[in-house]
């Protein structure tokens, strides 16, 4: 039986692995469907402390993984398909059918940004297409960008981008925002922001150049298609926490994020860290901090069981 199983290898999972390994807990880390987490799709990270010249997301995660391995963390490829958390010992079943038992589990499975689903969009993620304005907005100084979405997140992203971009075009498929009235009014009134109502994106341009050069936008009422010149597209249509295997066992809020108090969930011995329990900040540094906290809480839990 494992003392600690960590699920996920983004900033939260890898930081938890560093701390758990240094505490001689011999953690086993399940890599998940996207080793490295969302940072793997981020070409440059400039706001993570300790890297004054910036660092690529992939390199940052690779370095953190090597740090965890240095202290003895073990890594296992695979995804968790099912979890048995309400009995002792707790168990995880991987997608290949392997079953692993654990005394404590740290859930650091993250949240996946929801994208439009266009082939051109997928090819340019990290090359002008982003799901996080606060992560990548500073790379778009004095250039035009677009935000797609109509909720509070899209409004917040558009307003945040006014600090950097020369112009922000908000694209929304309806004729009014779903966002709170005060947020919508701020966006509509801002001189840097233009709204394209009743519009959807049919194609992201620039695949041949490996960078976003514009968008093909279609009016849903007239079917008229026009091109919009932008160098960045921020998709703000929501995030989905990766909690499938724990459904019905771990408490979630109304949007599906795990509820955790100081990383402790409603089940003793199960801790949650990173974006899977954070719908507010969603930053690498905050995820890493909660990963640290989860490892410390797991260590304290194990000590109390002795």
PyMOL commands that set and color helices and strands:
alter all, ss='L'
color gray80, all
select helices_A, chain A and resi 11-22+37-41+57-70+119-123+133-139+152-161+181-189+207-209+244-246+274-277+284-305
alter helices_A, ss='H'
color red, helices_A
select strands_A, chain A and resi 2-7+28-30+74-76+80-84+90-94+99-107+111-113+129-130+144-148+167-171+193-196+199-205+214-219+225-228+232-235+239-241+270-272
alter strands_A, ss='S'
color yellow, strands_A
deselect
rebuild
show_as cartoon
